[in-house]
Amino acid sequence: MHFVGFCRQLEPRGPAVYAEDIQEALGKPASCPVSDAVAYLRAGRPLLDVSESCPDVVAGEGRVRGGSSVLSDGEWVWRWDLGHDVEKDAVDLPDAFLAEVAGNAFRIPAVPRERLIESSLAVDEALGLRPAHGSGPYGKEA
């Protein structure tokens, strides 16, 4: 599993997964059709749904509803606000991620339920979230 778009400007004192510098992704020409990339990002499978709004850290004003929610295509995970950043703020995406997206013909592939559960648990751990035993996959007896 790979993380994309978890920039330290979003969580300056956050966990290590917030290592990217969003400034490094600005000012580059788009590596693929922006509308295709945004559609892909918005169509990801939800792993973590957060009901909040986040600041637009690139523009410095405005908010993105549900911005810290996390989505996946089964291999990569990203925050909901990454689609906003690509569309509104011209944030470019890493080549390795774009190769995967193009390989999927800009369509989120089918992801087995078990893989989504594994990814969700890994995201929780990477973000420093405590497991809520008795809910979600934790409530299931193996």
LUMPAMI-374423 format. One line per 10 residues: number of its first residue (from 1); their letters; for each residue x, y, z of N, C-alpha, C. Coordinates in steps of 0.05 Angstrom, whole numbers, always signed. Layout:
BEGIN
NUM) A) X/Y/Z/X/Y/Z/X/Y/Z; ...
***
This chain:
BEGIN
1) MHFVGFCRQL) +17/-23/+0/+0/+0/+0/+18/+25/+0; +10/+44/-16/+26/+69/-19/+8/+93/-13; +19/+113/+0/+5/+137/+6/+11/+159/-14; -8/+174/-22/-4/+197/-40/-20/+221/-30; -9/+244/-31/-24/+268/-24/-25/+274/+6; -11/+259/+22/-10/+264/+51/+12/+284/+56; +7/+310/+53/+27/+331/+55/+29/+342/+83; +54/+348/+90/+59/+358/+118/+44/+384/+123; +37/+399/+103/+23/+424/+107/-6/+418/+117; -16/+394/+113/-42/+387/+122/-42/+380/+152
11) EPRGPAVYAE) -21/+368/+161/-18/+359/+189/+11/+364/+198; +19/+389/+203/+47/+395/+209/+59/+379/+232; +42/+372/+251/+52/+355/+274/+40/+327/+273; +32/+319/+249/+19/+293/+246/+38/+270/+244; +28/+246/+240/+45/+223/+238/+63/+224/+213; +83/+206/+213/+103/+205/+192/+92/+203/+164; +68/+192/+160/+57/+189/+134/+53/+217/+120; +51/+238/+136/+48/+265/+125/+76/+276/+119; +90/+264/+100/+118/+271/+94/+121/+288/+69; +102/+286/+50/+105/+300/+25/+104/+330/+29
21) DIQEALGKPA) +116/+345/+11/+115/+375/+12/+98/+383/-12; +74/+394/-7/+56/+401/-28/+68/+422/-47; +86/+438/-37/+99/+459/-54/+115/+446/-77; +126/+422/-72/+141/+408/-93/+123/+399/-116; +97/+397/-112/+78/+388/-132/+65/+411/-147; +73/+436/-140/+60/+459/-153/+77/+469/-176; +64/+482/-195/+79/+495/-217/+89/+477/-238; +82/+452/-238/+90/+433/-259/+66/+430/-278; +72/+425/-303/+50/+419/-322/+37/+392/-314; +11/+390/-318/-3/+366/-311/+8/+342/-327
31) SCPVSDAVAY) +12/+320/-314/+24/+296/-326/+3/+279/-340; -23/+286/-337/-45/+271/-349/-69/+290/-350; -90/+282/-364/-114/+299/-364/-125/+303/-335; -127/+328/-327/-135/+335/-300/-162/+323/-294; -181/+325/-312/-208/+316/-307/-208/+285/-302; -192/+270/-316/-190/+241/-312/-178/+235/-285; -157/+249/-277/-144/+245/-252/-164/+251/-229; -178/+274/-231/-197/+282/-210/-220/+261/-208; -230/+252/-230/-251/+232/-230/-242/+206/-216; -217/+198/-222/-206/+174/-209/-204/+178/-179
41) LRAGRPLLDV) -193/+201/-171/-190/+206/-142/-217/+207/-128; -236/+218/-140/-263/+220/-127/-278/+194/-127; -270/+175/-144/-284/+149/-146/-271/+128/-129; -251/+134/-114/-237/+114/-97/-256/+101/-77; -248/+77/-69/-263/+62/-49/-258/+75/-21; -279/+82/-7/-276/+95/+19/-264/+76/+40; -244/+85/+54/-232/+70/+76/-237/+83/+103; -239/+110/+103/-243/+125/+128/-259/+149/+121; -283/+152/+132/-300/+174/+126/-300/+193/+149; -292/+218/+144/-290/+239/+164/-309/+261/+157
51) SESCPDVVAG) -327/+268/+176/-347/+288/+171/-337/+315/+183; -321/+329/+167/-310/+354/+175/-302/+370/+150; -294/+394/+154/-282/+409/+131/-254/+416/+138; -237/+416/+118/-208/+422/+121/-201/+447/+106; -181/+462/+115/-173/+485/+100/-159/+477/+74; -162/+494/+54/-148/+491/+28/-120/+502/+34; -101/+485/+38/-74/+494/+46/-58/+506/+23; -66/+501/-1/-52/+513/-24/-62/+541/-29; -88/+545/-31/-99/+571/-36/-98/+589/-12; -97/+577/+12/-96/+592/+36/-123/+603/+45
61) EGRVRGGSSV) -143/+597/+31/-171/+605/+38/-190/+584/+28; -213/+584/+40/-234/+564/+33/-230/+538/+48; -250/+521/+46/-249/+495/+60/-258/+473/+41; -250/+449/+47/-258/+425/+32/-273/+407/+50; -299/+402/+44/-315/+385/+60/-306/+356/+58; -303/+343/+82/-294/+315/+83/-266/+311/+74; -250/+333/+74/-223/+332/+63/-205/+311/+74; -207/+303/+99/-189/+283/+110/-199/+255/+109; -222/+251/+95/-231/+224/+90/-211/+210/+72; -208/+184/+74/-188/+169/+59/-200/+149/+40
71) LSDGEWVWRW) -190/+149/+15/-200/+131/-6/-177/+114/-16; -184/+94/-32/-163/+76/-43/-172/+63/-69; -152/+54/-84/-157/+38/-107/-147/+9/-103; -140/+3/-78/-130/-23/-71/-100/-24/-68; -86/-6/-81/-57/-4/-80/-48/+22/-67; -62/+44/-74/-55/+71/-65/-78/+81/-47; -71/+98/-28/-91/+112/-11/-85/+141/-12; -107/+157/-11/-105/+186/-12/-128/+198/+3; -124/+224/+10/-146/+239/+23/-165/+250/+2; -190/+254/+10/-210/+265/-8/-201/+292/-19
81) DLGHDVEKDA) -188/+309/-3/-181/+335/-12/-159/+335/-34; -147/+312/-39/-127/+311/-61/-140/+317/-88; -165/+308/-92/-179/+314/-117/-183/+344/-120; -190/+357/-98/-194/+386/-98/-167/+400/-105; -146/+391/-92/-119/+403/-97/-111/+400/-126; -116/+377/-138/-109/+373/-166/-126/+390/-184; -152/+391/-179/-170/+406/-196/-168/+437/-193; -168/+446/-168/-169/+475/-163/-142/+488/-160; -122/+473/-150/-97/+485/-144/-74/+476/-161; -80/+460/-182/-60/+450/-201/-37/+434/-188
91) VDLPDAFLAE) -44/+418/-168/-24/+401/-155/-20/+377/-173; +5/+371/-180/+12/+349/-197/+15/+324/-179; +11/+301/-192/+12/+275/-178/+38/+261/-185; +48/+244/-166/+73/+229/-172/+71/+210/-195; +93/+207/-210/+94/+190/-233/+85/+161/-227; +94/+150/-205/+87/+122/-198/+57/+119/-195; +44/+139/-182/+15/+138/-179/+2/+140/-206; +10/+159/-222/-2/+163/-248/+1/+139/-266; +23/+125/-264/+27/+100/-279/+6/+79/-272; +0/+77/-246/-20/+58/-237/-48/+67/-247
101) VAGNAFRIPA) -53/+93/-245/-79/+104/-253/-83/+98/-283; -63/+105/-299/-64/+100/-328/-67/+70/-334; -53/+53/-319/-55/+24/-322/-83/+14/-316; -97/+29/-300/-125/+22/-294/-145/+36/-312; -134/+48/-334/-151/+63/-353/-168/+84/-339; -157/+97/-319/-170/+118/-304/-197/+109/-291; -198/+83/-285/-222/+72/-272/-213/+57/-247; -226/+61/-225/-219/+47/-200/-226/+17/-205; -206/+0/-200/-211/-29/-204/-228/-40/-182; -238/-64/-187/-252/-79/-166/-231/-86/-144
111) VPRERLIESS) -239/-82/-119/-221/-88/-97/-235/-107/-78; -223/-130/-73/-235/-149/-55/-240/-137/-27; -262/-145/-15/-270/-135/+11/-248/-138/+31; -235/-162/+31/-213/-167/+50/-190/-147/+47; -184/-140/+22/-163/-121/+17/-170/-93/+28; -196/-86/+25/-205/-60/+35/-204/-59/+66; -211/-81/+78/-209/-83/+107/-180/-81/+116; -162/-96/+103/-133/-94/+110/-123/-65/+106; -131/-53/+84/-122/-26/+79/-133/-6/+99; -158/-10/+107/-170/+8/+127/-155/+6/+153
121) LAVDEALGLR) -149/-18/+162/-134/-22/+187/-106/-10/+185; -93/-14/+162/-66/-3/+158/-67/+28/+159; -87/+40/+147/-90/+69/+147/-95/+79/+175; -112/+65/+190/-117/+73/+218/-91/+73/+234; -75/+52/+230/-49/+50/+244/-30/+73/+235; -28/+77/+209/-10/+98/+199/-17/+126/+208; -43/+130/+212/-52/+156/+221/-54/+159/+251; -46/+137/+265/-46/+138/+294/-73/+136/+307; -92/+124/+293/-119/+121/+304/-121/+96/+320; -135/+96/+342/-138/+73/+359/-160/+55/+347
131) PAHGSGPYGK) -157/+29/+349/-178/+11/+340/-202/+13/+358; -226/+12/+346/-251/+12/+362/-261/-16/+363; -252/-32/+381/-260/-59/+384/-290/-61/+388; -303/-79/+374/-332/-82/+376/-346/-68/+353; -331/-54/+336/-343/-42/+312/-326/-49/+288; -338/-47/+264/-323/-52/+240/-312/-80/+240; -289/-84/+227/-277/-111/+226/-268/-122/+253; -266/-104/+273/-257/-113/+299/-279/-129/+313; -304/-125/+306/-326/-138/+319/-331/-166/+309; -316/-174/+288/-319/-201/+276/-301/-221/+290
141) EA) -311/-244/+296/-295/-265/+307/-282/-279/+283; -256/-285/+286/-241/-298/+264/-248/-327/+264
***
